[in-house]
Amino acid sequence: MATLSVRAGRKQVAGLHPKLEFSAARKAQNRRRNLWIWLFLMPTVVLYGLYTIYPIIASYWYSLVEWNGFEADQRFVGISNYQAVFADPMFWSSVKITLVFMLLVAPARIILSFLLAIVLNSPKLPFATLFRTVYFLPVVTTTAIVGVVMQFIFDPSSGPINSALRAFGISDGISFLGESSTALYTVAGVYVWKFFGITMIYWLAALQTISPDVNEAAKIDGANSVQIFRHITVPLLMPFLIIISLLTIEDTFRAFDLMQTMTGGGPFFSTEIIEIYIYRWAFAASIPQLGFASAAAVLFGLFVFVVGLIQLWGVYAARRLRADNQ
């Protein structure tokens, strides 16, 4: 009996050897694959660390010191820069302008692109692909170039828009970018046109998740187009509305290049969003105040971080809502 037990044990061990060898080979293969993955990712990781992670970390340190960017000495001042930012009325003015800009741009992008996406999603529309491409073209155009071109288009003396207004006798010329009452609205309109295509693509992707069979079944039951849109399309798109709205709102906080090239924050600081406020103190001032600008940048970053948390919550809520609808 003892001999049989020993033989059985040997057979079991011998049977495990191929599995152990396969497991070891599989682990070695995974290690080699991971090594090659990290090897190819290393240039991206290094550059991202140098030009993204390090500046973010450095900005937190700079926000605690008094430094003009030219001298080597950096005097530690603690939270004095933050106190100065909070006490500056121009900072709160830039916050207000940023929020107003968001309220002007986000609803326009969401609603107008949604209506256009419904039209372009129709299978009966001829040249739908061409129209989608045309509306998306401004997105791939360099924003700074768009800003420079728009300065010429809105020029009060020789711009084509004012020339058309004079030709029809509507006005002798409007300084769209030179008056504080019209500058922000003008940039907002250009911003909506420039990034209109991104939101349109979001809506097109959302509309294509609705099965045509659902609409066909509703038509068989006697529902007309308005009823289908109200009772089927809109409820099924509610989860996407949350996500698209949050993405669009977050996009509005990245309008520096267009605003800087079109108005530079003027006239009379009427278009100075937070990004331009930070830029003015860091680079455009006669004596740069990098510590002060870094404190404003940190506060702005925390604000965007809160928006990101709201976006995560929105994605979670959208998934729950979509699951309930299904």
Sequence and secondary structure as in RCSB ss.txt:
>XXXX:A:sequence
MATLSVRAGRKQVAGLHPKLEFSAARKAQNRRRNLWIWLFLMPTVVLYGLYTIYPIIASYWYSLVEWNGFEADQR
FVGISNYQAVFADPMFWSSVKITLVFMLLVAPARIILSFLLAIVLNSPKLPFATLFRTVYFLPVVTTTAIVGVVM
QFIFDPSSGPINSALRAFGISDGISFLGESSTALYTVAGVYVWKFFGITMIYWLAALQTISPDVNEAAKIDGANS
VQIFRHITVPLLMPFLIIISLLTIEDTFRAFDLMQTMTGGGPFFSTEIIEIYIYRWAFAASIPQLGFASAAAVLF
GLFVFVVGLIQLWGVYAARRLRADNQ
>XXXX:A:secstr
 HHHHHHHHHHHHHHHHHHHHHHHHHHHHHHHHHHHHHHHHHHHHHHHIIIIIHHHHHHHHHTTEE  SSSS  E
E TTHHHHHHHH HHHHHHHHHHHHHHHHHHHHHHHHHHHHHHHHT TT TTHHHHHHHHHHHHHS HHHHHHHH
HHHT TTT HHHHHHHHTTS S   TTTSTTTHHHHHHHHHHHHHHHHHHHHHHHHHTTS HHHHHHHHHTT  H
HHHIIIIIHHHHHHHHHHHHHHHHHHTT  HHHHHHHTTT STTTT  HHHHHHIIIIISSS  HHHHHHHHHHH
HHHHHHHHHHHHHHHHHHHHHHHHH 
